[in-house]
Amino acid sequence: MSARIPMRLGKRLVLATACVFGLGAGVEAAVLSTPVLLVDGSFISCFVSNVSAGDTRVRVEVISYNGDTLYDTGEVTLAAGQSYGGSATEAARCKFTVGSKNAVRAHATVNQPGVGSTSSVEAR
């Protein structure tokens, strides 16, 4: 019976060490997307805001109805509270690649010149 105690302790120690040192592939980026929004005489804007207390990495892409990339910010670092985005003048969706989906709020908005935002959808 005493031989089982050291074995259990050994397994727990290995597991605890793996958690502390982060063994594995590491944290993968999260991808958030909106549905395609149709625009007619308007434009679509894709916005992401950092709602965390620290810096976070983001990338904003505007993807056309046909799958072509219309706008790509590349990877940028947003400070706490900062927002960033891109726009296009045709039917499109927004794709957000973020370091942590809990650190950001992302959405697409259809804007009509002279009126402002006419519709908005959250990225998931």
ZIWOSUL-V146283 format. One record per pair of residues at least 12 apart in sequence whose ideal C-beta (glycine too) atoms are under 10 Angstrom apart, sorted by sequence separation. I is the first residue (numbers start at 0). J is the second residue. D is the distance in whole Angstrom. If there is no record, write none. Layout:
i = <I & I>
j = <J & J>
d = <D & D>
This chain:
i = <33 & 47 & 59 & 60 & 72 & 83 & 93 & 95 & 107 & 108 & 46 & 58 & 59 & 60 & 72 & 93 & 94 & 106 & 107 & 45 & 58 & 59 & 70 & 71 & 93 & 106 & 107 & 44 & 45 & 57 & 58 & 59 & 70 & 92 & 93 & 106 & 107 & 31 & 45 & 58 & 59 & 69 & 70 & 91 & 105 & 106 & 44 & 45 & 57 & 58 & 69 & 70 & 104 & 105 & 43 & 56 & 57 & 69 & 104 & 105 & 42 & 56 & 57 & 68 & 69 & 90 & 103 & 55 & 56 & 57 & 69 & 77 & 83 & 55 & 56 & 70 & 77 & 82 & 84 & 86 & 54 & 55 & 67 & 69 & 74 & 76 & 82 & 83 & 84 & 86 & 100 & 54 & 55 & 61 & 68 & 70 & 71 & 72 & 79 & 82 & 84 & 100 & 45 & 53 & 54 & 55 & 57 & 59 & 61 & 63 & 65 & 67 & 72 & 74 & 84 & 86 & 45 & 47 & 53 & 54 & 57 & 58 & 59 & 60 & 61 & 62 & 64 & 65 & 77 & 97 & 31 & 43 & 51 & 53 & 55 & 57 & 59 & 61 & 63 & 64 & 65 & 66 & 68 & 77 & 35 & 37 & 43 & 45 & 49 & 50 & 51 & 52 & 54 & 57 & 59 & 61 & 63 & 64 & 93 & 95 & 28 & 30 & 32 & 35 & 36 & 47 & 49 & 51 & 52 & 61 & 63 & 64 & 92 & 94 & 28 & 33 & 35 & 48 & 49 & 50 & 51 & 62 & 63 & 93 & 28 & 30 & 32 & 47 & 49 & 50 & 61 & 62 & 92 & 49 & 60 & 61 & 62 & 48 & 49 & 50 & 60 & 61 & 62 & 48 & 49 & 60 & 61 & 47 & 48 & 49 & 59 & 60 & 47 & 48 & 59 & 60 & 46 & 47 & 48 & 58 & 59 & 60 & 46 & 47 & 58 & 59 & 45 & 46 & 47 & 57 & 58 & 59 & 45 & 46 & 57 & 58 & 44 & 45 & 46 & 56 & 57 & 58 & 44 & 45 & 56 & 57 & 43 & 44 & 45 & 55 & 56 & 57 & 43 & 44 & 55 & 56 & 42 & 43 & 54 & 55 & 42 & 43 & 57 & 28 & 42 & 43 & 45 & 47 & 53 & 55 & 56 & 57 & 59 & 61 & 41 & 42 & 43 & 45 & 46 & 51 & 55 & 56 & 40 & 41 & 43 & 45 & 47 & 49 & 51 & 54 & 55 & 57 & 38 & 42 & 43 & 44 & 45 & 46 & 47 & 49 & 53 & 38 & 39 & 43 & 45 & 47 & 49 & 51 & 52 & 36 & 38 & 39 & 50 & 51 & 37 & 38 & 50 & 51 & 37 & 38 & 49 & 50 & 36 & 37 & 48 & 49 & 50 & 35 & 36 & 47 & 48 & 49 & 35 & 36 & 47 & 48 & 35 & 36 & 46 & 47 & 48 & 33 & 34 & 35 & 46 & 47 & 48 & 33 & 34 & 46 & 47 & 32 & 33 & 45 & 46 & 32 & 33 & 45 & 46 & 31 & 32 & 33 & 44 & 45 & 46 & 31 & 32 & 44 & 45 & 59 & 30 & 31 & 32 & 43 & 44 & 30 & 31 & 43 & 44 & 29 & 30 & 31 & 42 & 43 & 44 & 28 & 29 & 30 & 41 & 42 & 43 & 28 & 29 & 41 & 42 & 28 & 29 & 31 & 41 & 42 & 28 & 29 & 30 & 39 & 41 & 42 & 27 & 28 & 29 & 36 & 38 & 40 & 41 & 26 & 28 & 29 & 31 & 33 & 35 & 36 & 37 & 38 & 39 & 40 & 44 & 26 & 29 & 31 & 32 & 33 & 34 & 36 & 38 & 41 & 46 & 29 & 31 & 33 & 31 & 32 & 33 & 41 & 43 & 44 & 47 & 41 & 46 & 41 & 45 & 38 & 38 & 37 & 36 & 36 & 36 & 35 & 33 & 34 & 33 & 33 & 34 & 33 & 34 & 31 & 32 & 33 & 31 & 32 & 30 & 31>
j = <45 & 59 & 71 & 72 & 84 & 95 & 105 & 107 & 119 & 120 & 59 & 71 & 72 & 73 & 85 & 106 & 107 & 119 & 120 & 59 & 72 & 73 & 84 & 85 & 107 & 120 & 121 & 59 & 60 & 72 & 73 & 74 & 85 & 107 & 108 & 121 & 122 & 47 & 61 & 74 & 75 & 85 & 86 & 107 & 121 & 122 & 61 & 62 & 74 & 75 & 86 & 87 & 121 & 122 & 61 & 74 & 75 & 87 & 122 & 123 & 61 & 75 & 76 & 87 & 88 & 109 & 122 & 75 & 76 & 77 & 89 & 97 & 103 & 76 & 77 & 91 & 98 & 103 & 105 & 107 & 76 & 77 & 89 & 91 & 96 & 98 & 104 & 105 & 106 & 108 & 122 & 77 & 78 & 84 & 91 & 93 & 94 & 95 & 102 & 105 & 107 & 123 & 69 & 77 & 78 & 79 & 81 & 83 & 85 & 87 & 89 & 91 & 96 & 98 & 108 & 110 & 70 & 72 & 78 & 79 & 82 & 83 & 84 & 85 & 86 & 87 & 89 & 90 & 102 & 122 & 57 & 69 & 77 & 79 & 81 & 83 & 85 & 87 & 89 & 90 & 91 & 92 & 94 & 103 & 62 & 64 & 70 & 72 & 76 & 77 & 78 & 79 & 81 & 84 & 86 & 88 & 90 & 91 & 120 & 122 & 56 & 58 & 60 & 63 & 64 & 75 & 77 & 79 & 80 & 89 & 91 & 92 & 120 & 122 & 57 & 62 & 64 & 77 & 78 & 79 & 80 & 91 & 92 & 122 & 58 & 60 & 62 & 77 & 79 & 80 & 91 & 92 & 122 & 80 & 91 & 92 & 93 & 80 & 81 & 82 & 92 & 93 & 94 & 81 & 82 & 93 & 94 & 81 & 82 & 83 & 93 & 94 & 82 & 83 & 94 & 95 & 82 & 83 & 84 & 94 & 95 & 96 & 83 & 84 & 95 & 96 & 83 & 84 & 85 & 95 & 96 & 97 & 84 & 85 & 96 & 97 & 84 & 85 & 86 & 96 & 97 & 98 & 85 & 86 & 97 & 98 & 85 & 86 & 87 & 97 & 98 & 99 & 86 & 87 & 98 & 99 & 86 & 87 & 98 & 99 & 87 & 88 & 102 & 74 & 88 & 89 & 91 & 93 & 99 & 101 & 102 & 103 & 105 & 107 & 88 & 89 & 90 & 92 & 93 & 98 & 102 & 103 & 88 & 89 & 91 & 93 & 95 & 97 & 99 & 102 & 103 & 105 & 87 & 91 & 92 & 93 & 94 & 95 & 96 & 98 & 102 & 88 & 89 & 93 & 95 & 97 & 99 & 101 & 102 & 87 & 89 & 90 & 101 & 102 & 89 & 90 & 102 & 103 & 90 & 91 & 102 & 103 & 90 & 91 & 102 & 103 & 104 & 90 & 91 & 102 & 103 & 104 & 91 & 92 & 103 & 104 & 92 & 93 & 103 & 104 & 105 & 91 & 92 & 93 & 104 & 105 & 106 & 92 & 93 & 105 & 106 & 92 & 93 & 105 & 106 & 93 & 94 & 106 & 107 & 93 & 94 & 95 & 106 & 107 & 108 & 94 & 95 & 107 & 108 & 122 & 94 & 95 & 96 & 107 & 108 & 95 & 96 & 108 & 109 & 95 & 96 & 97 & 108 & 109 & 110 & 95 & 96 & 97 & 108 & 109 & 110 & 96 & 97 & 109 & 110 & 97 & 98 & 100 & 110 & 111 & 98 & 99 & 100 & 109 & 111 & 112 & 98 & 99 & 100 & 107 & 109 & 111 & 112 & 98 & 100 & 101 & 103 & 105 & 107 & 108 & 109 & 110 & 111 & 112 & 116 & 99 & 102 & 104 & 105 & 106 & 107 & 109 & 111 & 114 & 119 & 103 & 105 & 107 & 106 & 107 & 108 & 116 & 118 & 119 & 122 & 117 & 122 & 118 & 122 & 117 & 118 & 118 & 118 & 119 & 120 & 120 & 119 & 120 & 120 & 121 & 122 & 122 & 123 & 121 & 122 & 123 & 122 & 123 & 122 & 123>
d = <7 & 6 & 8 & 7 & 8 & 10 & 7 & 10 & 7 & 8 & 8 & 7 & 5 & 9 & 6 & 8 & 10 & 5 & 5 & 5 & 6 & 9 & 9 & 8 & 4 & 6 & 8 & 10 & 8 & 8 & 6 & 10 & 4 & 7 & 9 & 5 & 7 & 8 & 5 & 5 & 8 & 8 & 7 & 8 & 7 & 6 & 9 & 9 & 7 & 7 & 9 & 6 & 8 & 4 & 7 & 6 & 6 & 4 & 8 & 9 & 10 & 7 & 8 & 10 & 9 & 10 & 9 & 10 & 6 & 6 & 7 & 9 & 10 & 7 & 8 & 9 & 10 & 9 & 9 & 10 & 5 & 6 & 10 & 6 & 8 & 9 & 9 & 10 & 9 & 9 & 9 & 7 & 9 & 9 & 10 & 10 & 9 & 10 & 9 & 10 & 9 & 9 & 10 & 10 & 6 & 8 & 10 & 6 & 5 & 7 & 9 & 9 & 10 & 9 & 9 & 8 & 8 & 9 & 8 & 7 & 10 & 10 & 6 & 8 & 7 & 9 & 7 & 9 & 9 & 9 & 10 & 9 & 9 & 6 & 9 & 6 & 5 & 4 & 6 & 4 & 10 & 10 & 9 & 8 & 8 & 8 & 10 & 9 & 9 & 10 & 10 & 5 & 9 & 10 & 10 & 10 & 7 & 7 & 9 & 5 & 8 & 9 & 9 & 9 & 10 & 10 & 4 & 6 & 9 & 9 & 5 & 8 & 9 & 8 & 9 & 10 & 6 & 8 & 7 & 8 & 9 & 6 & 8 & 6 & 8 & 10 & 8 & 7 & 6 & 8 & 5 & 5 & 9 & 6 & 10 & 8 & 7 & 8 & 5 & 10 & 9 & 6 & 6 & 7 & 7 & 7 & 8 & 9 & 4 & 8 & 7 & 4 & 7 & 8 & 8 & 8 & 6 & 6 & 9 & 8 & 6 & 8 & 7 & 7 & 7 & 8 & 9 & 4 & 10 & 6 & 4 & 9 & 5 & 9 & 7 & 8 & 6 & 5 & 10 & 8 & 5 & 10 & 7 & 7 & 7 & 7 & 9 & 5 & 8 & 7 & 4 & 10 & 6 & 8 & 5 & 9 & 5 & 5 & 9 & 6 & 7 & 8 & 9 & 9 & 5 & 8 & 8 & 9 & 10 & 10 & 9 & 7 & 8 & 9 & 8 & 8 & 8 & 8 & 8 & 9 & 4 & 10 & 9 & 10 & 5 & 3 & 5 & 9 & 7 & 9 & 6 & 8 & 8 & 9 & 8 & 8 & 8 & 9 & 10 & 10 & 8 & 7 & 10 & 7 & 7 & 7 & 10 & 8 & 9 & 10 & 6 & 9 & 9 & 4 & 9 & 6 & 7 & 8 & 5 & 8 & 6 & 6 & 7 & 9 & 10 & 6 & 5 & 6 & 7 & 10 & 6 & 9 & 7 & 7 & 5 & 5 & 5 & 8 & 10 & 7 & 8 & 9 & 6 & 10 & 9 & 4 & 9 & 5 & 9 & 7 & 8 & 6 & 5 & 8 & 6 & 7 & 8 & 8 & 8 & 8 & 5 & 9 & 9 & 5 & 7 & 8 & 7 & 7 & 8 & 10 & 7 & 4 & 10 & 6 & 5 & 7 & 8 & 7 & 8 & 8 & 5 & 7 & 9 & 6 & 6 & 10 & 7 & 8 & 10 & 8 & 8 & 5 & 5 & 5 & 6 & 6 & 8 & 6 & 6 & 8 & 6 & 7 & 9 & 9 & 5 & 8 & 9 & 9 & 4 & 6 & 6 & 7 & 7 & 7 & 9 & 9 & 8 & 8 & 9 & 8 & 8 & 9 & 9 & 8 & 8 & 8 & 9 & 10 & 9 & 7 & 8 & 5 & 9 & 9 & 9 & 9 & 5 & 4 & 9 & 9 & 10 & 10 & 10 & 9 & 8 & 7 & 9 & 9 & 8 & 10 & 10 & 10 & 7 & 9 & 7 & 10 & 9 & 6 & 5 & 7 & 9 & 5 & 9 & 9 & 6 & 8 & 4 & 7 & 9 & 6>
